[in-house]
Amino acid sequence: MPLCGTPEEGPFAGKMLCTVHLPDGTAVVAGQGLLVRGTWEADAGRICRRNADDPLDRRRCIEYEKTGADHYRNSDGVKL
């Protein structure tokens, strides 16, 4: 299931983005003319992603908090 939200800050502010975490450990982020492929893994309750062309030591970890039925907010403040 895609996780979709609209960041309020940063380079993609105001643009709907969706992330799909696939069972094989790959991930796709898409929306508003953007398509980025990479990998993901779970680490201590966080989801850590790395773009396909990033070095192995460059990964970004995000936490997700449930805020209601089928609603979440990530540690970047994006509501999903």
FENNORCOR-V257870 format. One record per backbone hydrogen bond with DSSP energy under -1.0 kcal/mol. NH is the residue of the N-H (numbers start at 1). CO is the residue of the C=O. Records with the same first field share a line. If there is no record, write none. Layout:
NH->CO, CO
//
This chain:
3->19
5->17
13->10
14->7
15->12
17->5
18->30
19->3
20->28
22->26
25->22
27->38
28->20
29->36
30->18
31->34
34->31
36->29
38->27
39->50
40->25
41->48
43->46
46->43
47->62
48->41
49->60
50->39
52->37
54->51
58->55
60->49
62->47
65->73
67->71
68->71
71->68
73->65
74->78
75->63
77->74
80->72
//
